[in-house]
Amino acid sequence: IHVRADLGHGVVPLGTSDGLDRVHAGMALVRGQRVPLTGRINLEYAKVDIRALSEAAVGDEVVFIGDQAGACITPEEAVLHQGRGHPSDLAMAVRASIRRRYLGGGGASEAVAAT
């Protein structure tokens, strides 16, 4: 995808094929700041508006649900935005190809689905 540098959009390599269209809250976290998703979520990518983040750079982490640098987007926010009934509905909407990180108990563990 070609994007002009002056547009101020970040391209995130997640899209409808990953289930992002069914689990976002209309916002993402980049460098601890809430930024809106812009345009339609495409099959393999989404765009976020980073014009307010002059220091944003290629490779920055983008969080759709969770914590980053003191900011948070909760599953409840995503459920409300999506009009779903319960946060567990979000987990079921994410495709198996997406890496999951489970937190709690004595630390974190990761699971990756076979592709």
Protein Blocks (a to p, Z undefined) as FASTA:
>chain_A
ZZdfklopacdfbdfknommmmcghiaceehiacddehjddfkbccddfklmmkbcehia
cdfbdceehiacdfklmmmmnopabfklmmmmpcfklccddeehjbccdddddZZ
